[in-house]
Amino acid sequence: MSKESSKRMSSLNRAVEFDRVSSKDQRDGFSLEAQRKLGDKYAKDNKLYIVKSWSVDESASKEGERKHFFAMIDFVKKNEIKDVIFDKVDRACRGLKSAIMIEELIDQHGVKFHFTRENLVIDQSSPSSEKLRFYLNVILAKYYIDNLRTEIKKGMEQREAQGHWNHKAPVGYLNSRDKKSRKASIEIDESVGPMVREIFELYSSGNYSTLDLQTYFNKKNPGREIGKGSIENIITNPFYYGFMKSRKTGKIRKGKHSPLVSKVLWDKCQKIKGIRGKNHQKTRKTAIPKPLMGLFKCGVCNRAVTGEVKRKSSGRTYIYYHCSNSRCDQRRINIPQEDLFSQIRNAFVPFSKFTPKATGAFLKGLEDRLEDLDVFTQDKMKQLANERKEIKENLVKLEGLYREGFLKKAEWEELMEVKKMALDKNDDEAKAHLGADLVTFKKGLSIIELFREAYNFMQLEGKELEQVRLAKLVLSNPKVKNGNIEFSYEKPFDVLVEQLTFRSWWRWWESNPRPKISQNGPLRV
């Protein structure tokens, strides 16, 4: 720097400039640049030399988090700066806390504040009218922030009422924003979502604790580890079956996002969690597994049946089960674990007649019917597609008739509404065909495949957890009363058992290598 420049700079008052916008969107525009140009021109016109400047995106609504503003205040104090340049009062403060800090710099440090766009200067010698202008601007800015906050809350409440989630997406989902419309949405995280679904499935079996699932999740997702509490939150969060729980009111509403699990699976997890909560053992490492936990309910009071380990003086241990309700008479009836397993095995005796050959023939008949259904569904979808095309063409025609004056606005709106309702009906029917019979039959095939497992139940001796898994699949609403289990069979196992006990048709399957399944016979599902 030349001597002339140094001499000129020394004759100017040292100042700092603080330019601020509230968001990055503003920062990418012209706002900061406009503030800087106006500030530089103001400094030149008023013989001020800017020694340091701040150009930041920082909200003034949360005054306790304004780190750049506080850094500027500290710089002014330490370097005995006497002039501070702002674009407007609301760029400096939108609350009394910031206003008081500015007033302190004026009164105790002799600092002069310049607000360029409002042509306002505040210092110790400012008349009361100028100070009133300053505080009126502070009050207006504070009112603006409060009103903005209220409107934002209203908007968030309206979005929530419409099924939109306003917060960070839970594990298994991602916050997304459409590039064109800028509308926010919640999408399934394809890398983690399936794992979250698996957590629900594993927990619903009753054979895994939250600690087991935490270890499993972290092993499968290195670098995205979560804590045990996160597993608890996942299992209890209705968000995963398509609903949202309001953080403010606790009210549960249907969400716009896609569910990761079914409500049935989520409910099963809540039942398992309730049972585990009541029967949690602090000495988990030394606890003896009780595989039938979560399977039975009391046949008298409908409360959960819990397990208990008893150790004899000889050192041997025995597992008993009884009602968890202290007020129920069934609580005093201790049923040995082996007695319950023996009765479960009896429930699977009918399936021993369902031989592999019979299973294969049964599946072949269903697969043939599935192919017929698939052809029907495709034909129906083509028909619906043609109807949809015709409806859309009619909508375009109606739009043209309205614009050319052949239809009055009321007539046009009424006809448009009818056509849109027809379009919605068409969409609903298409979704119904895609999601109903075809999916149901495919699911039916996967369930019938499990008949083979039911047939092999007796071969699972010693694999208690596997036997319990099958029992939960096959037995509907199993209960224990006076030491005996009561149950019905889940669908479609009930139909199968009925057929197995109706007549010895399985022998017929065995003797006919290429059977023909009658559409009207007893094997029709």
N, C-alpha and C positions, 0 to 999 in steps of 0.2 A: 504494500500500500504506500502511495506517495505521501510526502509530507503535507501537501495541500489537502489530500483526502483525509489524512489523520486529523489535521487542524479543523476541517469542516465537520467531521464526525464528532469531535470533542465539543463542538459548539452546539450540538443537538442533544436533546434529552433522550436518555435511554428508555426504551419501551419494550414491551412484549405484546405479541398478538395471539389471540386464541380464537381459532375458527372451529366450529363444531357442527356436525350433522347428527341426526338421531339414528340413522340406519345406513347400512352398506349400500342400499339401493340409491340413496341420496348421494353417497360418496362417489358412486360411479357416474353421476350426472355432473351438473355444472355448479352445484351449490357451494362446495368448498372453494372452487376456483373463483367464483363470483365474490365470495367473502374476502378471499385473499387479495384480489385486485382492488376492491374498495378499501380494504385496510391499508394496503401499500400506498394508495393515492392519498388517503387521509393522513398517514404518517408524513408523507412528503410535504403536503400542504401545511401541516402544523409543526414542521421542523422536529419530527420525532425519529429517532434512529432505532429500528427494531433489532434487538440483539438476539432474540429467540422467539420462535413462533411454534404454535401447535395447530395441527390440522388433523382432527380426530373424528371418528364416528363413535359417539358416546351418548347414551340416553341420559337426560337430566331428570327423568321421573324417579329413578332410584338414586337419590342423592348420596346415600352411603356407599355407592359403588363407583363414584366418579373419580377414578384414580388419576386420570390426566388433569382434571381440574384441580385436584389437591396437589399434584406435582407442580402445577403452575403457581399456586398460592405459596408453596414452600420456596420456589425459585425466586419469586418476587421479594419475599422476606429476607432470604439469605443474601441476595445481591443488591438489596436496597433499590429496587426498581420503583420509579415514581409514576409511570404511566402504563396502563393496561388497555389494549384495544379489543373491543368485541364488535360483532356485526349488529346485534340487537340485544335487548335486555334478556329475552328468553333464551339466547345463546349462552348467557352467563348463568342464569338461575331460573328455575321454575318452582322454587320453594323457599320458605323462610330460612332454612338452614344455610343455603348458599348466600341469600341476601344478608344474613347476619355476618357471615365471613367477609363479604365485601365491605360491609359497614365497618368492621374491625380494621381492615386494611386502610380504609379512609381515615378513621379517627386516630388510630394508634401508630400508623406508619406513613401517613401523609400521601397515600397513593391516590392518583386521579384515574377514574374509569371513563373511557370514551366509548360511546355506542354510536357507531358511524351512521348506520342507516336511519336512526331515529334522531340524529343531530342532538344528542344529549350527552352532557359532561357532568359527572358527579365528583365533587371533592369536598374538602372541609369548608370551603367558602361558598358552596352552592346555596342559592336561596331555597327557602322551604318549598316553593312552587316546583322547582326542579326535582327535589327529593320526593315530593308527592307524585310527580310523573313517574319517577323510578319505581316507587312502591306500588303504584297503580298497575304498572306493567308487570311487576312481580306477581301481584294478586291475580291479574288476568291470565298470566302464564300458568299459575298454580291452578286456577279454575279450569283452564284448557286441559291440563294434565289429568285432573280429577275427572272431568267430563269424558275425556278420551278413554280413561281407564274404565269408567262406567259403561261406555259404549262398547268397548272391547269385551267386557264381561257379558254384556247383553248378546253380542254376536256369538261369543263362545257358547252361551247357554242355548241360543237358537240352533247353532250347529250341533250341539250335543243332543237337543231334542229331535233333530233330524237324523241322528244316528252316526254323527261324525265324532271321532276321537280327537281331542284338542291337545293331547300331551304326547310325550315320547312313547313310541310303540313298544309294547312288552316284548320279551324274548320270543323269537319265532316270527316276528313281524318287522317291517321296515316302514319308516315315514317316507312317503313319496310325494312328488309334486309334478303335475303335468307341465311340460315345458311351454306349451302354447297358452293354456287357460290359467296356469299358475295355481290351479286348485289342488289343495292338499288331500292326500288319501293315505290309507294304511294298506300295505300289500304284504302278502306272505313272504317271508324270507326263505327262499328255496333251499338255502344251504343249512339252515337251522330248524325251519318249520317241521320237516319230517321227524327230526330228532325229538322235538317237543311233543309231537303226536305219540311217539313211541314211549315217552315218559309217562303219559297218561295211561297207555295200554299196560305198561309194566306195573305201574302203581295199582291199577284197578284189579290186578291179579291177587293182591294182598300178600305177595311174596317178596316185596322189595320195600325197603325203608327210603326215606328222603336222602339219607346219607349214601345209601347204595346208588341211588339215581344220580346224586351229585358226582360221585366218583365216575360213574359210567359216562355221564355227559361230558365231563372235563377230559376224560380219556379220548372220547370221540372228537372233541373240538379243542385241540391244543391252541392256545393263544386267545381263546374266548371263554376262559374258565368262569364259572359262577359259584356262588356260595350255597350252603344248605338252605338258607332263608329264601333264595331265589326259587329253589325247587318248590318250597312251600307256597310261595306266591303264585307260581305257575299253576299248581294243582287246584288252588282255591279261586283263581281269577275267572269270572264268567266270560271274560273277553274271548276266551279260547273256544267257546261254543256259540259265538256270534252275538253276545250281549255285552253291554258296558255298564259298569257301576260308577255312578257319579261321585266324584271326590268330595263334592260339596254337600249333596243331599243323601248320598248313599242309595239313591233310586237306581233300579236296574232297567235299562232300555235296550231295545234291539239295535244293533249297530249295522253300519253299511258295509263293514269289512267281512271278508269270507271267514267262516269258522274253520278252525283246525281240527276240532273233535266234535263228536255228537253230544247232545245234551244227556243222552243215556249214559255214555261213557263218563262224562263229567260227574253225573250223579253217583255213579259207582265209586268214583274216587273220593267223593265227599263222605260216603258211607264208610269206606275203608279208613279214611282219616279220622272219623269220629270214633271208630273202634280202637284204632291205634292210640289216639289221645287218651282214652280212658285206661288203656292197658299198657302204657309205656313203661318199660323197665329201665331203670338207671344203669343197671349192671348189664348193658347190652352185650358186652363181649363174652360174658359167661352165661348168658341166657340160653335156655334150651328151646329150640324152635318148636312152635306149636302150629303145625301146618293147617289145621282146620279153623284157625281164627279168621273171621270174616265170612265164613260159609253159611253158618246156621243162625237162625233167630229163635227166640223162645216161643213155643207153641201156645203159651198162656198170655204173656204180656207183650209179645212181639219185640222185646228188646234183644240186643245182641247176645249171643252165647260166647262167653270168654273162656280162655284156657288157663290152667293153673298147674304148676309143677310141684309135686310133693316128693320129698326125699325121706325114705325110710331109714331106720337106724342101721340097717344092713349096708347102707350106702347106695342102694338102688333107687332110681328115680322113676316116677310114674306121672303121666300127663292125664289130667281130668278136665272135663268141660262142664260148665254149668251156666245158668242165666246170670247176666251181669247186674240185674236189678235186685238190690238188697231187700226190697219189699215183696219180691215174688217168691212163692213157695218152691218154685223150681230151682232156686239158687242153692238149696240144700241138697239137691240131687246131683251128685258127682258121677259123671259118666266117663268110664275109661276110654281113652282115645281108640284103642283097638276095637271096642264094641261099636263105635261109630263107623270106623272104616269097614267093619264086617257088614254093617247094614248098607253102606254105600255100594259095596261089592255086589250085594244082592240086587240093588237097583239096576245094575249093569248086566245082570244075567240074561235078560231078553236079547241083548245085542250079541251075545255069543253065537246066536243062530244066524247072524247076518254075516255070512262067509264072504271071503274076497270075491268069489265068483258072482254071488248074488249082488254084491256092491257094484261090480263092474257092469252087470246087466242093467241095474237100476240107473246108473249114471249114463249109460249109453242111451237109454230111452229119454232121459231128460235132455241130453245134448241134442237129440233129433228134434225135440219140441222147441228147444232154444233156437235152432236154425230157422224153423218156421216162423217163430216170433220175430227174429231179426229181419227176415224178409218183409213181414207185415209192417214193422216199424219203419223200414226204409221207404216203403210205398207211402205210408202215412206222412212221412216227413216231406216227400216230394209234393204230395197234395197240399200240405200246409205252405210250402214254399211258393207254389203257384198262387194260392189264395193271398199270401202276403204281397206278392208282386202286383196282383190285381188291385189290392187295397191301396198300395202306394201310388199306382197309376191314377186311381180315382181321386186321391188327395191332390195330386198335381192338376188334374182337370178342374177340381173345385176351386183351386187357387186361381186358375186362369179365368173361370167364369166370374169369380168375385172381382178380379182386377178389371175385366171388361164390362162390368156393370150389370151382368145378367142376374146376379144374386145380391140381395141386401146383406148388410153385415151380420144381422141377427140370424138370417137364414144360413149364411155361410158358416158362422161359428157353430150353429147347431149341427149342421151336416158334418163339419170337420170333427166335432166331438164324437159323433156316432162312428165315424171311420176310425178315429184313433182308439176308441174302445174296442172296435173289431180287431185292430192291430194288436192291442194288448192281449186280447183273448187268444189270438193266433200265437203270440209269443208264449203265453202260459201253457197252451196246449202242446206246443212243440217241446217245451221244457219238461212237461209231464210225461210225454212219450219217451224222451231221452232218459229221464230219471226214474221211471216207474217199472214197468214190466221187464224190460231188458236187463236193467241193473239188478232188479229183484231176483230174476232167474239166475243171473251170473253169481250173485251172492248165494243163492240156494245151492248152486253147484259146489261152491267152496265149503258150505256147511255140510252137504252130504258127503263130501270127501272126509269129513271128520267122523262119519259113521265107522270108517275103518279104524280110527283111533278108539272109538267106543268099543268096537269088536276086540281090539287088542288090550282093553283095560286090564284084563286078568293077567296079561303078560307084563304089566307094569308093577308087579309086586316088589316092594322095597323102594320104589320111586314115588314117595308120598306126595311131593309137591306136584308132580305130573298128574297123579290121580286126582288131586284136589282141583287142578286146572280143568280137567275133563268134567268133574262133578259140577263145577260152576257153569260150564257150558251146557250140560245136559239137564241138570235138575233145576226146576223152577220153584222159587220161594221155599227152599228147604227149611224145616223147623224141627225142633226137638221138644218132645213133651213126655215126661215120665220115662226118660231113657230111650225112647223110640223116635226115629226120624219120620217126619211126614213131608211129602213133596208131591209135585206133579212134574211131568216132563215138559221141557221147553219145546216150542215149535221149531223145526218140524219133527223132532224126536218123538213127540206124542203120537203123531200120525204113524210113524214107523213102528212104534211099539204096538199100536193098535193092530196094524197089519200082521206083525209077527205073532201076536197072540190069537189073531182071528182064524188063521189056518196055516198049515205047514207049506206055504208057498215057496219057502226057500229051497225045499227039496226039489220042487218043480224046476226052479232055476238051475239047480245042480244037474238035473237030467236033460236039460235042453240047452245045448251049446249056443244056439242062435235064436234066442227068444224074440217074440214080437210083443211089444207092450201095447195093450189095448188102450185107446184114448178114454174109454168109459169104464175100464177095469178098476180093481181095488188099489192099483199102484199109482193112479193118477194123483199128482200133487198140485 
